[in-house]
Amino acid sequence: MIKLQDILLEVDQETVYPFKKYDVGFDEEDDSLLTVDYLFTTPQNNYKVSLYSGEYYPEDKTFDLSFGIDTGSTHKLDTFQTTGEGNIRIILKTIASIIEEFFSEYSDEAQIVVVDGTSEKRRRVYKALLPKYLPPNTLSKVDIK
């Protein structure tokens, strides 16, 4: 017999917001990959996910991941705002899918993605949920602070 809980779990595992690559930037000096931005939309907000290597040496092939409300191209990414949408699981699944696509497309330029929350509460949520949504081969390349 099929249980409702099993159906909901299966649907929940499949759900991610559609996303698209928005922008790619390269270092002017050595032409190494510097940044890749993705966009996705929830029913209430537009989000931007940025993977940025500018804090590291190019040979480290390490990228910081930040995400938040997309405030437009002329404004800084808002990574502190709490939206209260109540869909953190779907948002984090979408981010996990973005990380997978990023490694798939840029495997030669990227070896590690660092995910660090802007608060202790967010760090705990990321550590609890992201490992559930990333396959082992991708999770091994993600450093969740």
GUDOTI-384942 format. One record per residue: residue number from 1; residue in three letters; x, y, z of N, C-alpha, C in turn. Coordinates in steps of 0.2 Angstrom, whole numbers, padded with zeros to 4 digits. Example, Ala and Ser with C-alpha at 12.3 -4.5 7.8 and 13.67 -1.06 7.14 Angstrom:
<atoms>
+-----+---------+-------+-------+-------+-------+-------+-------+-------+-------+-------+
! num ! residuo !  n_px !  n_py !  n_pz ! ca_px ! ca_py ! ca_pz !  c_px !  c_py !  c_pz !
+-----+---------+-------+-------+-------+-------+-------+-------+-------+-------+-------+
!   1 !     ALA !  0066 ! -0028 !  0039 !  0062 ! -0022 !  0039 !  0066 ! -0016 !  0039 !
!   2 !     SER !  0064 ! -0011 !  0035 !  0068 ! -0005 !  0036 !  0064 !  0000 !  0039 !
+-----+---------+-------+-------+-------+-------+-------+-------+-------+-------+-------+
</atoms>
This chain:
<atoms>
+-----+---------+-------+-------+-------+-------+-------+-------+-------+-------+-------+
! num ! residuo !  n_px !  n_py !  n_pz ! ca_px ! ca_py ! ca_pz !  c_px !  c_py !  c_pz !
+-----+---------+-------+-------+-------+-------+-------+-------+-------+-------+-------+
!   1 !     MET !  0004 ! -0006 !  0000 !  0000 !  0000 !  0000 !  0004 !  0006 !  0000 !
!   2 !     ILE !  0003 !  0011 ! -0004 !  0006 !  0017 ! -0004 !  0004 !  0022 !  0001 !
!   3 !     LYS !  0009 !  0025 !  0005 !  0007 !  0029 !  0010 !  0008 !  0036 !  0008 !
!   4 !     LEU !  0004 !  0041 !  0011 !  0004 !  0048 !  0009 !  0011 !  0051 !  0011 !
!   5 !     GLN !  0014 !  0049 !  0016 !  0020 !  0051 !  0019 !  0026 !  0050 !  0013 !
!   6 !     ASP !  0025 !  0044 !  0011 !  0030 !  0042 !  0005 !  0029 !  0046 ! -0001 !
!   7 !     ILE !  0023 !  0047 ! -0003 !  0022 !  0051 ! -0009 !  0025 !  0059 ! -0008 !
!   8 !     LEU !  0023 !  0061 ! -0002 !  0025 !  0068 !  0000 !  0033 !  0068 !  0000 !
!   9 !     LEU !  0036 !  0063 !  0003 !  0043 !  0063 !  0003 !  0046 !  0063 ! -0004 !
!  10 !     GLU !  0043 !  0059 ! -0008 !  0046 !  0058 ! -0015 !  0045 !  0065 ! -0019 !
!  11 !     VAL !  0039 !  0068 ! -0018 !  0038 !  0075 ! -0022 !  0043 !  0080 ! -0019 !
!  12 !     ASP !  0044 !  0080 ! -0012 !  0048 !  0084 ! -0009 !  0056 !  0084 ! -0012 !
!  13 !     GLN !  0058 !  0078 ! -0013 !  0064 !  0076 ! -0015 !  0065 !  0079 ! -0023 !
!  14 !     GLU !  0060 !  0079 ! -0026 !  0061 !  0081 ! -0033 !  0060 !  0089 ! -0034 !
!  15 !     THR !  0058 !  0092 ! -0030 !  0056 !  0099 ! -0031 !  0062 !  0104 ! -0030 !
!  16 !     VAL !  0063 !  0108 ! -0035 !  0068 !  0113 ! -0035 !  0065 !  0119 ! -0039 !
!  17 !     TYR !  0067 !  0125 ! -0038 !  0065 !  0130 ! -0042 !  0070 !  0130 ! -0048 !
!  18 !     PRO !  0067 !  0132 ! -0054 !  0071 !  0132 ! -0060 !  0076 !  0138 ! -0059 !
!  19 !     PHE !  0082 !  0137 ! -0062 !  0087 !  0142 ! -0061 !  0091 !  0142 ! -0068 !
!  20 !     LYS !  0094 !  0148 ! -0069 !  0098 !  0149 ! -0075 !  0105 !  0152 ! -0073 !
!  21 !     LYS !  0110 !  0151 ! -0077 !  0116 !  0154 ! -0076 !  0115 !  0161 ! -0079 !
!  22 !     TYR !  0117 !  0166 ! -0075 !  0116 !  0173 ! -0077 !  0122 !  0177 ! -0080 !
!  23 !     ASP !  0128 !  0175 ! -0076 !  0134 !  0179 ! -0078 !  0140 !  0175 ! -0076 !
!  24 !     VAL !  0145 !  0176 ! -0080 !  0152 !  0172 ! -0079 !  0157 !  0178 ! -0080 !
!  25 !     GLY !  0162 !  0178 ! -0075 !  0167 !  0183 ! -0075 !  0174 !  0180 ! -0075 !
!  26 !     PHE !  0179 !  0182 ! -0078 !  0186 !  0180 ! -0078 !  0190 !  0185 ! -0076 !
!  27 !     ASP !  0196 !  0183 ! -0073 !  0201 !  0188 ! -0071 !  0204 !  0191 ! -0077 !
!  28 !     GLU !  0205 !  0197 ! -0077 !  0208 !  0201 ! -0083 !  0216 !  0199 ! -0083 !
!  29 !     GLU !  0219 !  0198 ! -0078 !  0226 !  0196 ! -0078 !  0228 !  0189 ! -0081 !
!  30 !     ASP !  0225 !  0184 ! -0078 !  0227 !  0177 ! -0080 !  0221 !  0173 ! -0083 !
!  31 !     ASP !  0215 !  0177 ! -0084 !  0210 !  0174 ! -0088 !  0207 !  0168 ! -0084 !
!  32 !     SER !  0208 !  0167 ! -0077 !  0205 !  0162 ! -0073 !  0198 !  0163 ! -0072 !
!  33 !     LEU !  0194 !  0158 ! -0070 !  0187 !  0159 ! -0069 !  0187 !  0163 ! -0062 !
!  34 !     LEU !  0183 !  0168 ! -0062 !  0183 !  0173 ! -0056 !  0176 !  0172 ! -0052 !
!  35 !     THR !  0170 !  0172 ! -0056 !  0164 !  0172 ! -0053 !  0159 !  0169 ! -0058 !
!  36 !     VAL !  0154 !  0165 ! -0055 !  0148 !  0163 ! -0059 !  0142 !  0164 ! -0055 !
!  37 !     ASP !  0137 !  0168 ! -0058 !  0131 !  0169 ! -0055 !  0125 !  0166 ! -0058 !
!  38 !     TYR !  0120 !  0163 ! -0054 !  0114 !  0160 ! -0056 !  0108 !  0164 ! -0053 !
!  39 !     LEU !  0103 !  0163 ! -0056 !  0096 !  0166 ! -0054 !  0091 !  0161 ! -0053 !
!  40 !     PHE !  0087 !  0162 ! -0048 !  0081 !  0158 ! -0048 !  0075 !  0162 ! -0044 !
!  41 !     THR !  0069 !  0160 ! -0045 !  0063 !  0164 ! -0043 !  0059 !  0159 ! -0039 !
!  42 !     THR !  0057 !  0162 ! -0033 !  0052 !  0158 ! -0029 !  0045 !  0162 ! -0030 !
!  43 !     PRO !  0040 !  0160 ! -0027 !  0034 !  0164 ! -0028 !  0034 !  0171 ! -0025 !
!  44 !     GLN !  0039 !  0172 ! -0020 !  0039 !  0179 ! -0017 !  0045 !  0183 ! -0019 !
!  45 !     ASN !  0051 !  0180 ! -0021 !  0057 !  0183 ! -0022 !  0061 !  0181 ! -0028 !
!  46 !     ASN !  0065 !  0185 ! -0030 !  0071 !  0183 ! -0035 !  0077 !  0183 ! -0031 !
!  47 !     TYR !  0081 !  0177 ! -0032 !  0087 !  0175 ! -0029 !  0093 !  0175 ! -0033 !
!  48 !     LYS !  0098 !  0177 ! -0031 !  0105 !  0177 ! -0034 !  0109 !  0172 ! -0030 !
!  49 !     VAL !  0113 !  0168 ! -0034 !  0118 !  0163 ! -0031 !  0124 !  0165 ! -0034 !
!  50 !     SER !  0129 !  0167 ! -0030 !  0136 !  0169 ! -0033 !  0141 !  0164 ! -0031 !
!  51 !     LEU !  0145 !  0162 ! -0035 !  0151 !  0158 ! -0034 !  0157 !  0162 ! -0036 !
!  52 !     TYR !  0161 !  0164 ! -0031 !  0166 !  0169 ! -0032 !  0173 !  0166 ! -0029 !
!  53 !     SER !  0178 !  0167 ! -0034 !  0185 !  0164 ! -0032 !  0190 !  0170 ! -0030 !
!  54 !     GLY !  0188 !  0176 ! -0030 !  0192 !  0182 ! -0029 !  0196 !  0182 ! -0022 !
!  55 !     GLU !  0193 !  0178 ! -0017 !  0197 !  0178 ! -0011 !  0202 !  0173 ! -0011 !
!  56 !     TYR !  0203 !  0169 ! -0016 !  0208 !  0164 ! -0016 !  0213 !  0165 ! -0021 !
!  57 !     TYR !  0218 !  0161 ! -0021 !  0223 !  0161 ! -0027 !  0220 !  0156 ! -0032 !
!  58 !     PRO !  0221 !  0158 ! -0039 !  0218 !  0154 ! -0044 !  0220 !  0147 ! -0044 !
!  59 !     GLU !  0226 !  0145 ! -0042 !  0228 !  0138 ! -0041 !  0224 !  0134 ! -0036 !
!  60 !     ASP !  0221 !  0138 ! -0031 !  0217 !  0135 ! -0026 !  0211 !  0132 ! -0029 !
!  61 !     LYS !  0208 !  0135 ! -0034 !  0202 !  0132 ! -0037 !  0196 !  0132 ! -0032 !
!  62 !     THR !  0196 !  0137 ! -0028 !  0191 !  0137 ! -0022 !  0186 !  0143 ! -0023 !
!  63 !     PHE !  0180 !  0142 ! -0022 !  0175 !  0147 ! -0023 !  0170 !  0148 ! -0017 !
!  64 !     ASP !  0169 !  0154 ! -0015 !  0164 !  0155 ! -0010 !  0157 !  0156 ! -0013 !
!  65 !     LEU !  0152 !  0153 ! -0010 !  0145 !  0153 ! -0012 !  0142 !  0158 ! -0008 !
!  66 !     SER !  0138 !  0163 ! -0011 !  0134 !  0167 ! -0007 !  0127 !  0167 ! -0011 !
!  67 !     PHE !  0122 !  0168 ! -0007 !  0116 !  0169 ! -0010 !  0111 !  0173 ! -0006 !
!  68 !     GLY !  0106 !  0176 ! -0009 !  0101 !  0180 ! -0006 !  0097 !  0184 ! -0011 !
!  69 !     ILE !  0093 !  0188 ! -0009 !  0088 !  0192 ! -0013 !  0092 !  0196 ! -0018 !
!  70 !     ASP !  0090 !  0195 ! -0024 !  0093 !  0199 ! -0030 !  0090 !  0206 ! -0030 !
!  71 !     THR !  0095 !  0211 ! -0028 !  0092 !  0218 ! -0027 !  0094 !  0221 ! -0034 !
!  72 !     GLY !  0096 !  0218 ! -0039 !  0097 !  0221 ! -0045 !  0105 !  0222 ! -0046 !
!  73 !     SER !  0107 !  0223 ! -0052 !  0114 !  0223 ! -0054 !  0118 !  0229 ! -0051 !
!  74 !     THR !  0114 !  0235 ! -0049 !  0118 !  0240 ! -0047 !  0118 !  0240 ! -0039 !
!  75 !     HIS !  0116 !  0235 ! -0036 !  0116 !  0234 ! -0029 !  0119 !  0228 ! -0027 !
!  76 !     LYS !  0122 !  0228 ! -0020 !  0125 !  0222 ! -0018 !  0120 !  0217 ! -0016 !
!  77 !     LEU !  0122 !  0211 ! -0016 !  0118 !  0205 ! -0015 !  0116 !  0205 ! -0007 !
!  78 !     ASP !  0110 !  0205 ! -0006 !  0108 !  0205 !  0001 !  0108 !  0198 !  0004 !
!  79 !     THR !  0113 !  0196 !  0008 !  0114 !  0189 !  0011 !  0111 !  0189 !  0018 !
!  80 !     PHE !  0109 !  0194 !  0021 !  0107 !  0195 !  0028 !  0099 !  0194 !  0028 !
!  81 !     GLN !  0095 !  0196 !  0024 !  0088 !  0197 !  0024 !  0085 !  0190 !  0025 !
!  82 !     THR !  0080 !  0190 !  0030 !  0076 !  0184 !  0031 !  0070 !  0185 !  0028 !
!  83 !     THR !  0068 !  0180 !  0023 !  0062 !  0182 !  0019 !  0055 !  0179 !  0023 !
!  84 !     GLY !  0056 !  0174 !  0027 !  0050 !  0171 !  0030 !  0046 !  0167 !  0025 !
!  85 !     GLU !  0048 !  0165 !  0020 !  0044 !  0162 !  0014 !  0042 !  0155 !  0017 !
!  86 !     GLY !  0046 !  0152 !  0021 !  0044 !  0145 !  0024 !  0046 !  0139 !  0019 !
!  87 !     ASN !  0050 !  0141 !  0014 !  0052 !  0135 !  0010 !  0060 !  0134 !  0009 !
!  88 !     ILE !  0063 !  0135 !  0015 !  0070 !  0134 !  0015 !  0073 !  0128 !  0012 !
!  89 !     ARG !  0069 !  0122 !  0013 !  0071 !  0116 !  0010 !  0072 !  0116 !  0002 !
!  90 !     ILE !  0067 !  0119 ! -0001 !  0067 !  0119 ! -0008 !  0072 !  0124 ! -0010 !
!  91 !     ILE !  0073 !  0130 ! -0007 !  0078 !  0134 ! -0009 !  0085 !  0131 ! -0008 !
!  92 !     LEU !  0086 !  0127 ! -0003 !  0093 !  0124 ! -0002 !  0094 !  0118 ! -0007 !
!  93 !     LYS !  0088 !  0115 ! -0009 !  0089 !  0110 ! -0014 !  0091 !  0113 ! -0021 !
!  94 !     THR !  0088 !  0119 ! -0022 !  0089 !  0123 ! -0028 !  0097 !  0125 ! -0028 !
!  95 !     ILE !  0099 !  0127 ! -0022 !  0106 !  0129 ! -0022 !  0111 !  0123 ! -0023 !
!  96 !     ALA !  0109 !  0117 ! -0020 !  0112 !  0111 ! -0021 !  0113 !  0109 ! -0028 !
!  97 !     SER !  0107 !  0110 ! -0032 !  0107 !  0108 ! -0039 !  0112 !  0113 ! -0043 !
!  98 !     ILE !  0112 !  0119 ! -0041 !  0116 !  0124 ! -0044 !  0124 !  0122 ! -0043 !
!  99 !     ILE !  0125 !  0120 ! -0036 !  0132 !  0118 ! -0035 !  0134 !  0112 ! -0039 !
! 100 !     GLU !  0129 !  0107 ! -0040 !  0131 !  0102 ! -0045 !  0132 !  0104 ! -0052 !
! 101 !     GLU !  0128 !  0108 ! -0054 !  0129 !  0111 ! -0061 !  0135 !  0114 ! -0062 !
! 102 !     PHE !  0137 !  0119 ! -0057 !  0143 !  0122 ! -0057 !  0149 !  0118 ! -0058 !
! 103 !     PHE !  0149 !  0112 ! -0053 !  0155 !  0108 ! -0054 !  0155 !  0104 ! -0060 !
! 104 !     SER !  0149 !  0102 ! -0063 !  0149 !  0099 ! -0069 !  0151 !  0103 ! -0075 !
! 105 !     GLU !  0150 !  0109 ! -0075 !  0152 !  0114 ! -0080 !  0159 !  0116 ! -0080 !
! 106 !     TYR !  0161 !  0117 ! -0073 !  0168 !  0120 ! -0072 !  0173 !  0116 ! -0068 !
! 107 !     SER !  0172 !  0109 ! -0069 !  0177 !  0105 ! -0066 !  0184 !  0106 ! -0066 !
! 108 !     ASP !  0186 !  0109 ! -0072 !  0193 !  0110 ! -0073 !  0195 !  0117 ! -0069 !
! 109 !     GLU !  0191 !  0121 ! -0068 !  0192 !  0127 ! -0064 !  0190 !  0127 ! -0057 !
! 110 !     ALA !  0186 !  0123 ! -0055 !  0184 !  0123 ! -0048 !  0185 !  0116 ! -0044 !
! 111 !     GLN !  0188 !  0116 ! -0038 !  0188 !  0110 ! -0034 !  0185 !  0110 ! -0028 !
! 112 !     ILE !  0184 !  0116 ! -0025 !  0180 !  0117 ! -0019 !  0176 !  0123 ! -0019 !
! 113 !     VAL !  0170 !  0122 ! -0016 !  0165 !  0127 ! -0014 !  0164 !  0128 ! -0007 !
! 114 !     VAL !  0165 !  0134 ! -0004 !  0164 !  0135 !  0003 !  0158 !  0138 !  0004 !
! 115 !     VAL !  0154 !  0136 !  0008 !  0147 !  0138 !  0010 !  0148 !  0140 !  0018 !
! 116 !     ASP !  0147 !  0147 !  0019 !  0147 !  0149 !  0026 !  0141 !  0154 !  0027 !
! 117 !     GLY !  0137 !  0153 !  0032 !  0131 !  0157 !  0033 !  0133 !  0163 !  0036 !
! 118 !     THR !  0129 !  0168 !  0036 !  0130 !  0175 !  0039 !  0128 !  0175 !  0046 !
! 119 !     SER !  0126 !  0170 !  0049 !  0124 !  0169 !  0056 !  0125 !  0162 !  0058 !
! 120 !     GLU !  0125 !  0161 !  0065 !  0126 !  0154 !  0067 !  0120 !  0150 !  0066 !
! 121 !     LYS !  0114 !  0153 !  0066 !  0108 !  0149 !  0064 !  0108 !  0147 !  0057 !
! 122 !     ARG !  0110 !  0151 !  0053 !  0111 !  0149 !  0046 !  0116 !  0144 !  0045 !
! 123 !     ARG !  0122 !  0144 !  0048 !  0127 !  0139 !  0048 !  0124 !  0132 !  0050 !
! 124 !     ARG !  0120 !  0132 !  0055 !  0117 !  0126 !  0057 !  0113 !  0123 !  0052 !
! 125 !     VAL !  0108 !  0127 !  0049 !  0104 !  0125 !  0044 !  0107 !  0122 !  0038 !
! 126 !     TYR !  0112 !  0126 !  0036 !  0116 !  0123 !  0030 !  0119 !  0117 !  0032 !
! 127 !     LYS !  0122 !  0116 !  0038 !  0126 !  0110 !  0039 !  0121 !  0104 !  0040 !
! 128 !     ALA !  0115 !  0105 !  0042 !  0110 !  0100 !  0043 !  0107 !  0098 !  0036 !
! 129 !     LEU !  0105 !  0103 !  0032 !  0101 !  0101 !  0026 !  0105 !  0100 !  0019 !
! 130 !     LEU !  0110 !  0104 !  0018 !  0114 !  0104 !  0012 !  0117 !  0097 !  0011 !
! 131 !     PRO !  0120 !  0093 !  0016 !  0122 !  0086 !  0015 !  0117 !  0082 !  0012 !
! 132 !     LYS !  0111 !  0083 !  0014 !  0105 !  0078 !  0012 !  0104 !  0079 !  0005 !
! 133 !     TYR !  0105 !  0085 !  0002 !  0103 !  0087 ! -0005 !  0109 !  0086 ! -0010 !
! 134 !     LEU !  0115 !  0085 ! -0008 !  0121 !  0084 ! -0012 !  0123 !  0077 ! -0013 !
! 135 !     PRO !  0124 !  0074 ! -0019 !  0127 !  0068 ! -0019 !  0134 !  0067 ! -0016 !
! 136 !     PRO !  0136 !  0061 ! -0014 !  0142 !  0061 ! -0011 !  0148 !  0063 ! -0015 !
! 137 !     ASN !  0148 !  0062 ! -0021 !  0154 !  0065 ! -0025 !  0154 !  0072 ! -0025 !
! 138 !     THR !  0149 !  0076 ! -0025 !  0148 !  0083 ! -0025 !  0150 !  0086 ! -0017 !
! 139 !     LEU !  0146 !  0082 ! -0013 !  0147 !  0084 ! -0006 !  0154 !  0084 ! -0004 !
! 140 !     SER !  0158 !  0080 ! -0006 !  0165 !  0079 ! -0004 !  0169 !  0085 ! -0007 !
! 141 !     LYS !  0167 !  0089 ! -0011 !  0170 !  0095 ! -0014 !  0167 !  0102 ! -0011 !
! 142 !     VAL !  0162 !  0101 ! -0006 !  0159 !  0107 ! -0003 !  0161 !  0107 !  0005 !
! 143 !     ASP !  0164 !  0113 !  0006 !  0166 !  0114 !  0013 !  0160 !  0119 !  0017 !
! 144 !     ILE !  0156 !  0116 !  0021 !  0151 !  0119 !  0024 !  0154 !  0121 !  0031 !
! 145 !     LYS !  0154 !  0128 !  0032 !  0157 !  0131 !  0038 !  0152 !  0131 !  0044 !
+-----+---------+-------+-------+-------+-------+-------+-------+-------+-------+-------+
</atoms>
